[in-house]
Amino acid sequence: MTRVTATEFKNNIGAFSDAAMQEPVIITSHQRDRLVLLSADEYRRLTDGISRGVSEDRKRLIRERADYHRDTIIELANR
């Protein structure tokens, strides 16, 4: 998997966009993983599996738990 700084990504967006068609590209900021760039096909593959294989009750439960832990997740991500 390719890992680049945000500055490298900004300066070479075309090259890294092309690279993301083959494998995810991790974009870092201040030596921390911040974003992942992946192809639209890969994104659809990942999200379609979730939406087809999970019941509505399970999706609701996942959303509720994520909402409950949102502040903690954001705080940890900002460290």
N, CA, C and O of each residue as an XYZ file, in Angstrom:
316
protein
N       0.849     -1.169      0.000
C       0.000      0.000      0.000
C       0.898      1.236      0.000
O       1.895      1.290      0.719
N       0.540      2.207     -0.798
C       1.310      3.444     -0.907
C       0.950      4.374      0.255
O      -0.218      4.491      0.627
N       1.963      5.032      0.823
C       1.749      5.989      1.923
C       2.469      7.285      1.530
O       3.660      7.266      1.218
N       1.746      8.404      1.548
C       2.329      9.696      1.168
C       1.882     10.778      2.136
O       0.846     10.655      2.789
N       2.673     11.834      2.220
C       2.263     12.975      3.032
C       1.211     13.776      2.274
O       1.080     13.653      1.056
N       0.471     14.590      3.001
C      -0.550     15.431      2.370
C       0.082     16.368      1.343
O      -0.509     16.635      0.297
N       1.277     16.865      1.640
C       1.967     17.763      0.708
C       2.352     17.027     -0.569
O       2.159     17.540     -1.672
N       2.904     15.809     -0.414
C       3.250     15.008     -1.598
C       2.001     14.736     -2.428
O       2.035     14.823     -3.655
N       0.903     14.408     -1.760
C      -0.343     14.134     -2.473
C      -0.805     15.371     -3.240
O      -1.165     15.287     -4.414
N      -0.790     16.526     -2.558
C      -1.230     17.778     -3.193
C      -0.386     18.097     -4.422
O      -0.906     18.552     -5.441
N       0.914     17.855     -4.318
C       1.821     18.191     -5.417
C       1.793     17.185     -6.557
O       2.235     17.493     -7.664
N       1.276     15.982     -6.301
C       1.259     14.935     -7.327
C      -0.084     14.212     -7.354
O      -0.133     12.986     -7.443
N      -1.162     14.969     -7.279
C      -2.486     14.376     -7.149
C      -2.814     13.422     -8.301
O      -3.447     12.388     -8.086
N      -2.400     13.755     -9.490
C      -2.686     12.893    -10.637
C      -2.031     11.531    -10.515
O      -2.669     10.506    -10.754
N      -0.761     11.518    -10.146
C      -0.026     10.256    -10.017
C      -0.615      9.393     -8.910
O      -0.756      8.181     -9.078
N      -0.961     10.003     -7.782
C      -1.502      9.219     -6.678
C      -2.944      8.800     -6.935
O      -3.381      7.757     -6.448
N      -3.681      9.596     -7.689
C      -5.025      9.181     -8.098
C      -4.939      7.954     -9.001
O      -5.732      7.021     -8.869
N      -3.979      7.961     -9.912
C      -3.763      6.791    -10.765
C      -3.353      5.584     -9.931
O      -3.823      4.472    -10.176
N      -2.482      5.792     -8.948
C      -2.026      4.691     -8.090
C      -3.195      4.097     -7.314
O      -3.240      2.887     -7.089
N      -4.148      4.944     -6.902
C      -5.294      4.475     -6.122
C      -6.216      3.571     -6.936
O      -7.045      2.861     -6.369
N      -6.079      3.594     -8.240
C      -6.869      2.681     -9.074
C      -6.386      1.242     -8.902
O      -7.135      0.303     -9.172
N      -5.147      1.060     -8.457
C      -4.566     -0.266     -8.271
C      -4.610     -0.731     -6.816
O      -4.844     -1.908     -6.539
N      -4.384      0.204     -5.888
C      -4.369     -0.117     -4.464
C      -4.644      1.157     -3.673
O      -4.394      2.256     -4.169
N      -5.155      1.027     -2.452
C      -5.415      2.224     -1.644
C      -4.137      3.024     -1.392
O      -3.048      2.464     -1.267
N      -4.295      4.337     -1.321
C      -3.193      5.251     -1.019
C      -3.516      5.904      0.326
O      -4.554      6.548      0.480
N      -2.622      5.734      1.289
C      -2.799      6.352      2.601
C      -2.143      7.726      2.574
O      -0.980      7.864      2.193
N      -2.899      8.734      2.980
C      -2.398     10.109      3.013
C      -2.193     10.483      4.478
O      -3.113     10.391      5.291
N      -0.975     10.904      4.799
C      -0.634     11.210      6.182
C      -0.531     12.720      6.403
O      -0.332     13.497      5.470
N      -0.672     13.098      7.654
C      -0.483     14.485      8.068
C       0.162     14.450      9.437
O      -0.349     13.811     10.357
N       1.277     15.132      9.571
C       2.017     15.142     10.836
C       2.325     13.718     11.300
O       2.197     13.391     12.480
N       2.726     12.893     10.361
C       3.151     11.513     10.587
C       2.029     10.602     11.098
O       2.295      9.565     11.706
N       0.791     10.987     10.851
C      -0.361     10.165     11.222
C      -1.189      9.864      9.991
O      -1.366     10.719      9.124
N      -1.691      8.656      9.919
C      -2.603      8.314      8.827
C      -3.865      9.140      8.989
O      -4.478      9.135     10.057
N      -4.260      9.854      7.933
C      -5.444     10.715      8.013
C      -6.541     10.316      7.036
O      -7.722     10.334      7.382
N      -6.152      9.957      5.822
C      -7.133      9.644      4.778
C      -6.675      8.432      3.991
O      -5.493      8.090      3.972
N      -7.643      7.783      3.337
C      -7.323      6.698      2.414
C      -8.041      6.994      1.106
O      -9.256      7.193      1.079
N      -7.280      7.020      0.033
C      -7.832      7.242     -1.297
C      -7.939      5.889     -1.981
O      -6.957      5.153     -2.068
N      -9.139      5.560     -2.471
C      -9.304      4.312     -3.197
C     -10.235      4.526     -4.371
O     -10.968      5.514     -4.433
N     -10.198      3.592     -5.295
C     -11.004      3.730     -6.507
C     -12.490      3.659     -6.161
O     -12.882      3.088     -5.143
N     -13.293      4.244     -7.018
C     -14.746      4.203     -6.825
C     -15.246      2.763     -6.867
O     -16.158      2.406     -6.122
N     -14.664      1.938     -7.725
C     -15.071      0.524     -7.788
C     -14.800     -0.184     -6.471
O     -15.638     -0.947     -5.989
N     -13.632      0.065     -5.886
C     -13.302     -0.566     -4.607
C     -14.224     -0.057     -3.504
O     -14.653     -0.836     -2.653
N     -14.531      1.226     -3.508
C     -15.448      1.789     -2.521
C     -16.823      1.133     -2.633
O     -17.416      0.743     -1.627
N     -17.327      1.015     -3.865
C     -18.625      0.371     -4.081
C     -18.603     -1.083     -3.621
O     -19.561     -1.568     -3.018
N     -17.494     -1.777     -3.911
C     -17.382     -3.172     -3.501
C     -17.468     -3.287     -1.976
O     -18.145     -4.169     -1.447
N     -16.781     -2.394     -1.289
C     -16.790     -2.428      0.170
C     -18.155     -2.057      0.754
O     -18.632     -2.709      1.683
N     -18.772     -1.030      0.218
C     -20.037     -0.564      0.790
C     -21.224     -1.400      0.337
O     -22.188     -1.532      1.091
N     -21.193     -1.965     -0.854
C     -22.296     -2.808     -1.308
C     -22.401     -4.052     -0.442
O     -23.504     -4.480     -0.101
N     -21.275     -4.630     -0.087
C     -21.294     -5.813      0.763
C     -21.915     -5.529      2.110
O     -22.619     -6.371      2.668
N     -21.660     -4.357      2.631
C     -22.216     -3.979      3.933
C     -23.727     -3.806      3.824
O     -24.480     -4.330      4.644
N     -24.162     -3.072      2.812
C     -25.585     -2.766      2.732
C     -26.420     -3.993      2.376
O     -27.581     -4.076      2.777
N     -25.861     -4.941      1.639
C     -26.628     -6.138      1.276
C     -26.633     -7.189      2.378
O     -27.610     -7.920      2.539
N     -25.532     -7.265      3.142
C     -25.402     -8.351      4.096
C     -25.822     -8.032      5.520
O     -25.701     -8.885      6.399
N     -26.314     -6.820      5.770
C     -26.630     -6.412      7.135
C     -28.105     -6.013      7.213
O     -28.596     -5.238      6.392
N     -28.791     -6.551      8.205
C     -30.205     -6.223      8.372
C     -30.373     -4.765      8.791
O     -29.429     -4.130      9.259
N     -31.564     -4.255      8.621
C     -31.850     -2.864      9.006
C     -31.672     -2.670     10.510
O     -31.193     -1.624     10.948
N     -32.055     -3.674     11.306
C     -31.861     -3.565     12.762
C     -30.379     -3.477     13.099
O     -29.981     -2.693     13.959
N     -29.569     -4.274     12.428
C     -28.124     -4.255     12.678
C     -27.529     -2.911     12.264
O     -26.688     -2.362     12.975
N     -27.957     -2.379     11.120
C     -27.473     -1.063     10.669
C     -27.830      0.014     11.689
O     -27.013      0.883     11.995
N     -29.058     -0.045     12.217
C     -29.486      0.926     13.217
C     -28.613      0.823     14.467
O     -28.193      1.839     15.020
N     -28.344     -0.387     14.904
C     -27.509     -0.604     16.081
C     -26.090     -0.082     15.865
O     -25.510      0.526     16.764
N     -25.537     -0.314     14.689
C     -24.200      0.187     14.353
C     -24.184      1.712     14.399
O     -23.273      2.310     14.971
N     -25.207      2.346     13.789
C     -25.284      3.809     13.801
C     -25.396      4.343     15.231
O     -24.733      5.319     15.581
N     -26.227      3.709     16.055
C     -26.399      4.151     17.436
C     -25.092      4.039     18.221
O     -24.739      4.949     18.971
N     -24.382      2.939     18.053
C     -23.122      2.761     18.773
C     -22.063      3.750     18.286
O     -21.291      4.282     19.084
N     -22.029      3.992     16.983
C     -21.074      4.971     16.455
C     -21.393      6.362     16.991
O     -20.488      7.102     17.376
N     -22.678      6.721     17.020
C     -23.072      8.022     17.559
C     -22.704      8.138     19.037
O     -22.226      9.182     19.481
N     -22.924      7.078     19.787
C     -22.615      7.077     21.215
C     -21.124      7.310     21.462
O     -20.751      7.997     22.412
N     -20.273      6.737     20.607
C     -18.822      6.817     20.795
C     -18.155      7.902     19.942
O     -16.929      8.017     19.936
N     -18.951      8.691     19.227
C     -18.416      9.685     18.283
C     -17.383     10.615     18.921
O     -16.294     10.782     18.372
N     -17.700     11.221     20.065
C     -16.781     12.173     20.696
C     -15.455     11.521     21.070
O     -14.391     12.115     20.895
N     -15.524     10.296     21.585
C     -14.289      9.584     21.953
C     -13.464      9.284     20.719
O     -12.246      9.458     20.734
N     -14.102      8.839     19.655
C     -13.403      8.522     18.410
C     -12.723      9.767     17.852
O     -11.562      9.714     17.445
N     -13.437     10.874     17.835
C     -12.867     12.130     17.316
C     -11.703     12.581     18.190
O     -10.672     13.009     17.671
N     -11.853     12.493     19.514
C     -10.785     12.892     20.405
C      -9.530     12.042     20.182
O      -8.422     12.577     20.147
N      -9.694     10.733     20.033
C      -8.556      9.858     19.793
C      -7.912     10.143     18.440
O      -6.689     10.094     18.311
N      -8.718     10.438     17.448
C      -8.187     10.727     16.114
C      -7.366     12.012     16.104
O      -6.442     12.149     15.302
N      -7.692     12.946     16.979
C      -7.001     14.236     17.017
C      -5.719     14.209     17.856
O      -4.988     15.199     17.894
N      -5.446     13.105     18.519
C      -4.228     13.028     19.350
C      -2.996     12.862     18.521
O      -1.893     12.782     19.062
